[in-house]
Structures are given as structure tokens and as C-alpha cells.
Amino acid sequence: MKIKVPTSAVEIGMFVDSMEGSWWLNPFWKSSFLIASQKDLKRLTSSNIAWVVIDDSRGVGFKKAPRTVAAIPPEPRRARMPTVHVPPPPTPTPSARRPDFETQRVAAIIDRSKREVIRLFTDARMGKALERRAMTAVVDDICDSVGDDPTAVLKVTRLKKKNEYTYLHCVAVSALMIALGRHLKLGEDTVRELGLAGLLHDIGKMTIPTDLLEKPGRLTAAEFEIVRAHPENGYAMLMEDNMSSIVHDVILHHHEKLDGSGYPHRLSGDSITLHARIGAICDVYDAVTSKRSYKRQWTPSEALTQMRSWTGHFDPEILDAFMRCISIYPIGLLVRLRSNRLAVILTENVTRPTEAIARAFYLPRELQFIEPADVRLSSGLKGDAVVEIEDPERWFPGEWEGVRDAVLSGQQPTFATLGDLSAATVAS
């Protein structure tokens, strides 16, 4: 039987079937696993996951009074004491504040990965064969950093220096592909190959002059044609290496687009594999959210807004899955909340992107507008969260722009003003 229990009640020997919340908070490789050791237990209980679902047919069952949950006795009545003024504690100085040890740990992992990628890519530039064992070790490191705190990976990799951009970009794309592969519940072996594919997707740029890669301004048409050759160059570099078809495919096809306007082969539709579609989304997202000398970096919400508007570029279902994976959504997007209300994403939180504000305005079961209410989204289980991205035409056919604009301005739409949509609206 499957039982939902607080993380604090989990014991060694329990089998975790699933965890709610963003994959960014998942401290493990898989969505289901056995708590086999004290290390596993500590890793889970020290994470931001509040609740898990356990399967007692595959492990230790949940007891009403588990050892890990101490019974809290009722607080005894105490005699009323006179009020005593206690001065507030002094404000800690910056040096006294507790440092973000997890971010520092991830930064160290990413720095080590970056240095190893630089070494591997330099060898490739000199015509040397890539060391599979060394690359696997880098992927293992990235997997570890993603598993513990994926948001910290992107914090670190967004601060790319000009001469390090290609290397840190490859590390970031690897981390994003690992996270998205996990979110899509692909097998562990496939997820690792996606991580390796992300790490090597731009290795063909090692055949391009450094001054061209690091040019501070926009490329000329002739220069762009040279850069556009990097997928085929990378594929040729690794053609004789013992790499999987996933790695070769992503290297060669991460710039293909669904409408056939990509390169190098102008593939379209079903000709583009799932792995290449994942690579395309992760590659572009990290590129546009990174600071470059010739353009302003976009915020995560701006990036996803633009990427959704580029019709024909990306697989829309995988792009929606990517947004759910990282728990970041474009402003103005229609979503369903855990509280079963429809809402519009209102603002983004630049410092904590997974905690944006949404404005709830509609009850889908009752087919009824409600007074708009702002909700701070949570990636855990303690607050409201996005559970689905909704199609506006399903709920408000032909009227969505009016509904959205009214909600964003704080007004409560009504069917009287928008027209009776009840007959056209599909109940949930």
C-alpha cells in the first residue's frame, strides 16, 4: 500500500515511491528508491522535501509512532509570570552570518568540472582522443550537484567569464539535460548519456578560432557560417570514439528546429529525436540566460516567454515539461494550481525564481470566476504550486486576451462581460 508520510517520519528500510515538488528539490537520482543507509536518510531529511509517498509492499511500513518522530507531550500549564523586557539580539555582521555552504560546495564541484572540461576540450583541439573515464567522472560530479541542489548549479554557471563561456555553458547544459531527463522519468542510463551529451554538445567549437568564439560583438554572416559548422565538426571529431548514439545525435542535431529551419540538416517533426529536442531546449535556455558581452542576459521568465513565442522551434510538450522541471513560468501563462484554481503567472522572483507570484481567478469545476487573489508559489508541499499548464482556448475560447488583461489589471472577469462561455468550456 502507498502512504503519504512526512519526511521526518521516514526510516531506513522504507521504499520511497515518489516525492512531490520540483525536481530541483529532489536530492536523489531517481523518483523512487530504497532508503538503504543512514546516509540516504540524512540526505532526504536534510533536503527541502516535506512529504514523500512510501510503498510498504516494497519496504518497511509506516508506523503510527515511528522512532524518527518523537511524541510531543502537551505543554503543561504554567503560572502566569510577570512580563520581562528582553532586548533583541544584536544584528549579525556580514562576517557572522552563516555562509551558504551548499552553494559553496556546488561551486567547488562546478569549478572542478569546468577545469576538467577545459583540459578535455584542449586535448580535443590538439587532436587527442577523449578520455571516457575522465568524462564519466565529470558527469558523475554534475549529477551529484544536480541531485543535491540543482538551483545552485545555475546560480554558479550563470556567472560565466568571456574566456570560460563555452566550458561552463557545456556544464550547465549537462546539468539541465540531467534534470529534464529525470523529470521525464527516463532511465538512469539514459539520463547519464544525456548528461554526457550536454557536456560534449559544443565540442565542435574547438575547431573554431578562439578570437571568433570570444568576439565581443555580433558575428558577420561569413563568421556565423563558420560557427554553424560546429555540430558537424563535433560529430566528426567523435565519430570513431566509443560514444552512444544519444551523444552523437545531440552533438549533431541540437540546433535543429521542428519546422525544419534549423541546421545542419534542416530536420523537421518526427525526424528530430527526443534527445535532440531536449538538447535544443537546454542549450538555448542557458545561452539566453547567460551574460554575454554583446547582449543583456534574460531573466528565466523572459527566456521562457520568448522560447514559447518561437513557434516551430521547440517541442511545446517538452518545453512545458522543462518549465515544470525547473518550476519557472512566463508571466501571463495560464496554469492550474494545486488548490484546483486557474491562475495567471503575475511576477517572477529574480532572486528565487521558483517562488513567483500567480493570480488565481477561476474555479474550473464550478466554471466560475472568483475575486482575483495573489498566491506565492511554492516548490514544496507547504503552499500552493503549479500542477499543470493549461490551454487558454479550452477554458476561454476566443476570449483569453480579454480575460488575461482583466486579471492582470486586478479586475474580476464575468461571463456577462465576456459572453456566455459555459457551453464551450470543458469541465475538469
C-alpha positions as CSV (number, residue, x, y, z in Angstrom):
1,M,0.0,0.0,0.0
2,K,1.2,3.5,-0.8
3,I,1.1,6.0,2.1
4,K,2.0,9.7,2.2
5,V,4.2,10.5,5.2
6,P,6.2,13.5,6.4
7,T,9.9,13.3,5.6
8,S,10.7,13.4,9.3
9,A,8.9,10.0,9.7
10,V,11.0,8.2,7.1
11,E,13.1,5.3,8.4
12,I,15.9,3.2,7.0
13,G,14.4,0.3,5.0
14,M,11.4,2.3,3.7
15,F,10.8,2.4,-0.1
16,V,10.1,5.9,-1.4
17,D,7.7,5.7,-4.3
18,S,7.5,9.4,-5.1
19,M,8.2,12.9,-3.9
20,E,6.1,15.9,-4.5
21,G,7.6,19.2,-5.6
22,S,10.1,20.3,-8.2
23,W,12.8,18.0,-9.4
24,W,15.1,20.9,-8.4
25,L,14.5,19.8,-4.7
26,N,15.0,16.1,-5.3
27,P,18.2,15.1,-3.5
28,F,18.4,11.7,-5.3
29,W,19.0,10.3,-8.7
30,K,15.6,8.6,-9.0
31,S,12.0,9.4,-8.3
32,S,11.6,6.1,-6.4
33,F,14.3,4.4,-4.3
34,L,15.1,2.4,-1.1
35,I,16.4,4.2,2.0
36,A,19.2,1.8,2.5
37,S,21.5,3.6,4.8
38,Q,21.8,6.4,7.4
39,K,23.5,8.4,4.6
40,D,20.4,8.1,2.4
41,L,18.1,9.0,5.4
42,K,20.2,12.1,6.2
43,R,20.2,13.2,2.6
44,L,16.4,13.1,2.4
45,T,15.7,14.6,5.8
46,S,18.1,17.5,5.3
47,S,16.5,18.4,1.9
48,N,13.6,20.7,1.3
49,I,11.2,17.8,0.6
50,A,8.5,17.9,3.2
51,W,6.4,14.9,2.3
52,V,7.0,11.6,0.4
53,V,4.9,8.6,-0.6
54,I,6.2,5.3,0.6
55,D,5.3,1.8,-0.7
56,D,5.1,-0.6,2.2
57,S,4.9,-3.6,-0.1
58,R,8.5,-2.9,-1.2
59,G,10.0,-1.8,2.1
60,V,9.4,-1.1,5.8
61,G,5.9,0.1,6.5
62,F,4.9,3.3,8.3
63,K,4.1,3.0,12.0
64,K,1.9,5.4,13.8
65,A,4.6,6.3,16.2
66,P,7.9,5.8,14.3
67,R,11.2,6.1,16.0
68,T,12.1,9.1,14.0
69,V,9.2,11.1,15.2
70,A,9.3,11.9,18.9
71,A,5.9,12.2,20.6
72,I,5.3,15.8,21.7
73,P,3.6,15.9,25.1
74,P,1.0,18.6,25.7
75,E,2.6,21.7,27.2
76,P,1.9,21.9,30.9
77,R,0.0,24.9,32.3
78,R,2.4,27.3,33.8
79,A,1.8,30.1,36.3
80,R,1.4,33.5,34.8
81,M,4.8,35.2,35.0
82,P,5.4,39.0,35.0
83,T,6.4,40.5,31.7
84,V,10.1,40.9,31.4
85,H,11.7,43.0,28.8
86,V,14.3,41.1,26.9
87,P,16.4,43.2,24.5
88,P,16.5,41.9,20.9
89,P,19.6,40.0,19.8
90,P,22.2,42.1,18.0
91,T,22.0,42.1,14.2
92,P,24.8,39.8,13.0
93,T,27.5,41.4,11.0
94,P,28.0,40.0,7.4
95,S,31.1,38.0,8.6
96,A,29.0,36.4,11.4
97,R,26.2,35.2,9.1
98,R,26.2,31.6,8.2
99,P,27.6,31.1,4.7
100,D,25.7,29.2,2.1
101,F,27.7,26.0,2.4
102,E,25.7,24.1,-0.2
103,T,26.2,26.8,-2.8
104,Q,29.9,26.8,-2.0
105,R,30.1,23.0,-2.3
106,V,28.3,23.1,-5.6
107,A,30.6,25.9,-6.8
108,A,33.6,23.8,-6.0
109,I,32.2,20.9,-7.9
110,I,31.4,23.1,-10.9
111,D,34.8,24.7,-10.8
112,R,36.4,21.2,-10.8
113,S,34.1,20.1,-13.7
114,K,35.0,23.3,-15.6
115,R,38.7,22.7,-15.3
116,E,38.4,19.1,-16.4
117,V,36.2,20.2,-19.4
118,I,38.9,22.7,-20.4
119,R,41.5,20.1,-20.2
120,L,39.4,17.6,-22.3
121,F,38.4,20.2,-24.9
122,T,42.0,21.4,-25.2
123,D,43.1,17.8,-25.8
124,A,40.4,17.5,-28.5
125,R,41.6,20.7,-30.1
126,M,45.0,19.1,-30.4
127,G,43.6,16.0,-32.0
128,K,43.9,13.8,-28.9
129,A,41.3,11.1,-28.1
130,L,38.9,12.0,-25.3
131,E,39.2,10.0,-22.1
132,R,35.9,8.3,-21.5
133,R,36.7,7.7,-17.8
134,A,37.5,11.3,-17.2
135,M,34.3,12.4,-18.9
136,T,32.3,9.9,-16.9
137,A,33.8,11.4,-13.7
138,V,32.7,14.9,-14.7
139,V,29.2,13.7,-15.4
140,D,29.1,12.0,-12.0
141,D,30.1,15.2,-10.4
142,I,27.5,17.2,-12.2
143,C,24.9,14.5,-11.4
144,D,25.8,14.9,-7.7
145,S,25.5,18.6,-7.8
146,V,22.1,18.5,-9.6
147,G,20.9,15.8,-7.2
148,D,21.7,17.9,-4.1
149,D,20.8,21.4,-5.2
150,P,20.2,22.0,-8.9
151,T,19.3,25.6,-8.5
152,A,22.8,26.3,-7.1
153,V,24.3,24.9,-10.3
154,L,22.6,27.5,-12.4
155,K,23.5,30.3,-9.9
156,V,27.1,29.4,-10.4
157,T,27.2,28.8,-14.1
158,R,25.3,32.0,-15.0
159,L,28.4,33.9,-13.9
160,K,30.4,33.0,-17.0
161,K,33.6,34.8,-17.9
162,K,34.2,35.6,-21.5
163,N,37.1,33.1,-21.9
164,E,35.2,30.4,-20.0
165,Y,31.8,30.7,-21.6
166,T,31.9,27.6,-23.8
167,Y,33.1,25.3,-21.0
168,L,30.7,26.5,-18.3
169,H,27.9,26.5,-20.9
170,C,28.6,22.8,-21.5
171,V,28.5,22.1,-17.8
172,A,25.2,24.0,-17.4
173,V,23.6,22.3,-20.4
174,S,24.7,18.9,-19.0
175,A,23.0,19.7,-15.6
176,L,19.8,20.9,-17.3
177,M,19.6,17.8,-19.5
178,I,20.1,15.6,-16.5
179,A,17.3,17.4,-14.6
180,L,14.9,17.3,-17.5
181,G,15.7,13.6,-18.3
182,R,14.8,12.8,-14.7
183,H,11.7,14.8,-14.8
184,L,10.6,12.9,-17.9
185,K,11.3,9.7,-16.0
186,L,13.8,8.4,-18.5
187,G,16.0,5.5,-17.3
188,E,19.1,6.2,-15.2
189,D,21.4,5.0,-18.1
190,T,19.7,7.4,-20.5
191,V,19.9,10.3,-18.1
192,R,23.7,9.8,-17.7
193,E,24.1,9.7,-21.5
194,L,22.0,12.9,-21.7
195,G,24.4,14.4,-19.2
196,L,27.4,13.3,-21.3
197,A,25.7,14.6,-24.5
198,G,25.2,18.0,-22.8
199,L,28.8,18.1,-21.8
200,L,30.0,17.4,-25.3
201,H,27.3,19.1,-27.4
202,D,29.6,22.1,-28.3
203,I,32.9,20.2,-28.6
204,G,32.9,21.1,-32.3
205,K,33.6,24.7,-31.3
206,M,37.1,23.6,-30.6
207,T,37.7,23.6,-34.4
208,I,36.8,27.3,-34.5
209,P,39.3,30.1,-33.9
210,T,39.2,31.3,-30.3
211,D,39.0,35.0,-31.3
212,L,35.9,34.2,-33.2
213,L,34.3,32.4,-30.3
214,E,35.1,35.2,-27.9
215,K,34.3,38.1,-30.3
216,P,32.6,40.8,-28.2
217,G,30.2,41.9,-31.0
218,R,27.7,40.2,-33.2
219,L,29.1,37.9,-35.9
220,T,29.1,38.7,-39.6
221,A,27.2,36.4,-42.0
222,A,30.5,34.8,-43.0
223,E,31.6,34.3,-39.4
224,F,28.2,32.8,-38.5
225,E,28.6,30.3,-41.3
226,I,31.9,29.2,-39.7
227,V,30.3,28.8,-36.3
228,R,27.3,27.0,-37.8
229,A,29.7,24.2,-38.8
230,H,30.4,23.2,-35.1
231,P,27.7,20.4,-34.9
232,E,29.2,18.5,-37.9
233,N,32.7,19.2,-36.8
234,G,32.0,17.9,-33.3
235,Y,30.3,14.8,-34.8
236,A,33.3,14.1,-37.0
237,M,35.7,14.5,-34.0
238,L,33.9,11.9,-32.0
239,M,32.7,9.6,-34.8
240,E,35.4,7.0,-34.1
241,D,35.2,7.3,-30.3
242,N,33.1,4.8,-28.3
243,M,30.2,7.2,-27.7
244,S,26.5,6.3,-27.6
245,S,24.0,7.2,-30.3
246,I,22.5,9.6,-27.9
247,V,25.7,11.6,-27.6
248,H,26.3,11.6,-31.3
249,D,22.7,12.6,-32.0
250,V,22.7,15.6,-29.6
251,I,26.1,16.9,-30.8
252,L,24.9,16.8,-34.4
253,H,21.3,17.9,-34.1
254,H,20.9,20.3,-31.1
255,H,20.4,23.2,-33.4
256,E,17.6,21.5,-35.5
257,K,14.1,23.0,-35.2
258,L,10.7,21.3,-35.5
259,D,9.7,23.5,-38.5
260,G,12.8,22.5,-40.5
261,S,14.5,25.9,-40.2
262,G,17.4,24.6,-38.1
263,Y,20.8,23.3,-39.0
264,P,22.9,21.4,-40.2
265,H,20.4,19.1,-41.9
266,R,17.1,21.1,-41.7
267,L,15.4,18.2,-40.0
268,S,11.7,18.6,-39.0
269,G,9.0,16.9,-37.0
270,D,9.5,13.3,-36.1
271,S,12.9,13.3,-37.8
272,I,14.2,15.0,-34.6
273,T,14.7,12.6,-31.7
274,L,13.6,13.2,-28.1
275,H,17.2,13.5,-27.0
276,A,18.0,16.2,-29.6
277,R,14.8,18.1,-28.7
278,I,15.9,18.1,-25.0
279,G,19.3,19.3,-26.0
280,A,17.9,22.1,-28.1
281,I,15.8,23.5,-25.2
282,C,18.5,23.2,-22.6
283,D,21.1,24.8,-24.9
284,V,19.1,27.8,-25.8
285,Y,17.8,28.4,-22.3
286,D,21.3,28.5,-20.8
287,A,22.6,30.7,-23.6
288,V,19.9,33.4,-23.4
289,T,20.0,33.5,-19.5
290,S,23.8,33.9,-19.6
291,K,25.5,37.3,-19.7
292,R,27.4,38.0,-22.9
293,S,29.4,41.0,-23.9
294,Y,27.1,41.8,-26.8
295,K,23.7,41.3,-25.1
296,R,21.9,41.6,-21.9
297,Q,21.1,38.3,-20.2
298,W,17.4,37.5,-19.9
299,T,15.7,36.6,-16.7
300,P,14.4,33.0,-16.5
301,S,10.9,34.2,-17.1
302,E,11.8,36.4,-20.0
303,A,13.7,33.4,-21.6
304,L,10.8,31.1,-21.3
305,T,8.4,33.7,-22.6
306,Q,10.5,34.2,-25.7
307,M,11.1,30.5,-26.2
308,R,7.3,29.8,-26.1
309,S,6.8,32.5,-28.7
310,W,9.2,31.0,-31.2
311,T,6.6,28.8,-32.8
312,G,8.1,25.8,-34.7
313,H,11.5,26.0,-32.9
314,F,10.9,23.7,-29.9
315,D,8.7,20.7,-29.0
316,P,5.9,22.5,-27.0
317,E,5.2,19.5,-24.8
318,I,8.9,19.1,-23.8
319,L,9.2,22.9,-23.3
320,D,6.2,22.7,-20.9
321,A,7.9,19.8,-19.1
322,F,11.1,21.8,-18.9
323,M,9.2,24.7,-17.2
324,R,7.6,22.3,-14.7
325,C,11.0,20.7,-14.1
326,I,12.7,24.0,-13.1
327,S,9.4,25.4,-11.6
328,I,9.8,28.7,-13.6
329,Y,7.0,30.0,-15.8
330,P,6.5,33.0,-18.1
331,I,4.5,36.0,-16.9
332,G,0.9,35.8,-18.3
333,L,0.9,32.0,-18.6
334,L,-2.4,30.2,-17.6
335,V,-1.8,27.5,-15.0
336,R,-3.7,25.2,-12.7
337,L,-2.8,25.3,-9.1
338,R,-2.7,22.5,-6.5
339,S,-5.7,24.2,-4.9
340,N,-7.6,23.5,-8.2
341,R,-7.9,27.1,-9.2
342,L,-6.8,28.6,-12.6
343,A,-4.3,31.4,-12.3
344,V,-2.1,33.7,-14.3
345,I,1.6,34.0,-13.6
346,L,1.9,37.5,-12.4
347,T,5.5,38.3,-11.5
348,E,8.8,36.4,-11.2
349,N,11.1,36.3,-8.3
350,V,14.5,37.1,-9.8
351,T,16.5,36.1,-6.7
352,R,14.4,33.0,-6.1
353,P,12.9,32.1,-9.5
354,T,10.9,29.1,-8.2
355,E,8.9,31.3,-5.9
356,A,6.9,33.5,-8.3
357,I,3.5,35.1,-7.8
358,A,0.4,33.9,-9.5
359,R,-3.1,35.4,-9.5
360,A,-5.9,32.9,-9.0
361,F,-9.2,33.9,-10.6
362,Y,-11.3,30.9,-11.8
363,L,-12.8,27.7,-10.4
364,P,-12.7,25.1,-13.2
365,R,-15.0,22.6,-11.6
366,E,-17.7,25.2,-10.9
367,L,-17.0,27.1,-14.1
368,Q,-17.0,30.3,-12.1
369,F,-14.9,33.4,-11.9
370,I,-13.8,34.4,-8.4
371,E,-12.2,37.6,-7.0
372,P,-8.6,37.6,-8.1
373,A,-6.2,36.5,-5.3
374,D,-2.4,36.6,-5.4
375,V,-0.6,33.4,-4.5
376,R,3.0,33.0,-3.7
377,L,4.0,29.8,-5.4
378,S,6.0,27.1,-3.6
379,S,8.1,24.3,-4.9
380,G,7.4,22.3,-1.7
381,L,4.2,20.9,-0.2
382,K,3.5,23.7,2.3
383,G,2.0,26.2,-0.1
384,D,0.2,26.3,-3.5
385,A,2.1,25.3,-6.6
386,V,1.6,24.8,-10.3
387,V,0.4,21.3,-11.2
388,E,-0.4,21.9,-14.9
389,I,0.0,24.3,-17.7
390,E,-3.5,24.9,-19.2
391,D,-4.6,25.7,-22.7
392,P,-6.5,29.1,-22.7
393,E,-8.6,28.1,-25.7
394,R,-10.0,25.2,-23.7
395,W,-11.4,27.4,-21.0
396,F,-11.9,30.8,-22.7
397,P,-12.2,30.2,-26.5
398,G,-11.7,33.4,-28.3
399,E,-11.7,35.5,-25.1
400,W,-8.4,34.7,-23.4
401,E,-6.7,38.0,-24.1
402,G,-9.6,39.9,-22.5
403,V,-9.7,37.5,-19.5
404,R,-5.9,37.7,-19.0
405,D,-5.8,41.5,-19.3
406,A,-8.6,41.9,-16.8
407,V,-7.0,39.5,-14.3
408,L,-3.6,41.2,-14.7
409,S,-5.2,44.6,-14.0
410,G,-6.8,43.2,-10.8
411,Q,-10.4,43.1,-12.2
412,Q,-12.7,40.1,-11.9
413,P,-13.9,39.0,-15.3
414,T,-17.5,37.8,-15.7
415,F,-19.3,35.8,-18.3
416,A,-21.7,38.7,-18.7
417,T,-18.9,40.8,-20.0
418,L,-17.1,38.2,-21.9
419,G,-20.1,36.3,-23.3
420,D,-21.5,33.0,-22.0
421,L,-18.7,30.5,-22.4
422,S,-20.3,27.8,-20.3
423,A,-21.4,25.7,-23.2
424,A,-18.0,25.9,-24.8
425,T,-16.0,25.3,-21.7
426,V,-14.9,21.7,-20.8
427,A,-15.3,20.8,-17.2
428,S,-12.3,19.4,-15.4
